[in-house]
Amino acid sequence: MQNDRRKGGMRGSPDAALLLLADSRLPAGGHAHSGGAEEAVRLGTITGPEDLARFLRGRLATAGLVSAALAAAACELASAGHDEQAAAHDEQTGGRDGQSDDPAGRWRQLDAEADARTASPAQREASRVQGRLLIRSARRIWPSPVLDLLAKAVPNGVHHPIALGAAAASAGCDPYQSALAAAYNAVTGPATAAVRLLGLDPVTVHRLLADLAPALNDAAHAACASLIDDVVMEPGAADPFGPYGTANGDAKGSTRGPGWPALPGHAAPALDLLAEGHHSNTMKLFVS
C-alpha cells in the first residue's frame, strides 16, 4: 500500500486526492485560465463542438503531454525524500544552491526545464501565477516539507505542472496519477471555457472529454515513460545526490541521473501565438 511509504505531508487516499487535485473548485486559479480557447474563439478557430474536439486533441498531444511529464517528474522528485536530503545537505555543506546534490537546486533545475518548454512569455507568466496559487493552497491542504522547500527554492512562483506534481506527491499520489491530473487539466479548462464563451451544450462538450479518456491515459503513460527511459542510470554510476544515498531506493544501486533528458518538448506554435494575442487583448473573460 502507498500509505506505508508516505512521510511528512503524504497521507490519505491517493485516489481521493487525485479527484481533489483535478477538481475545478480547488482554489488555485484554474477556472480563470482558458488554455488558449478564448483567443481561438475570438479568431473563429473554435466555432462549435467539432472545432473544439480538434483543439482539445491537439492541445493534449502537445502542451498537455509536456505538462503531464513535468508533473510526473516533480512528483517523483518530491517522493524521493528531498525534505530529509535538504536538511542533511544544509547541515553538511551550508546549502550550495545550484549544485546537483542540492535539493533546492534540483527544483530550480526542473523549473528551468519547464521554462525552456514554454516559448510564450504570456504562457510562462500565467503558468507561474497558477503554480504560485496552487502551492499556497496545497501547503494548507497537504502540509509538507517538500512544498515548503519548493516555495523557497522558486519564490517568484514555480511553473504550474511542477507545483501540481509536488502537491500530488504531498497528497500521496504517484507520478502516473499526477501526470493524469495534468493531462486532464490541459483539456478540461479549454472545454469549460468554450461552454461559457459559445454557449455550447455542456453534455455535448462532456462527451468530447469522455471520448478523450483513452488519450488521457496514453498521455499519462507516455509522461511516466519519459522518466523511466533516461532518468535511471546504470548500477555503479556516480550518485548525483552525493552522500545521501540513492534517490529511488533501487536494490541494485541504480541512481537518478543528473537531469531529465527524455522529458518531451512537443512544440505548439499555434498555442503560443494564441497566448500572446490574448495577453494583449483588453477585452477578455479569462486571464489566459
Beta strands, then each sheet from edge to edge (+ up, - down):
end
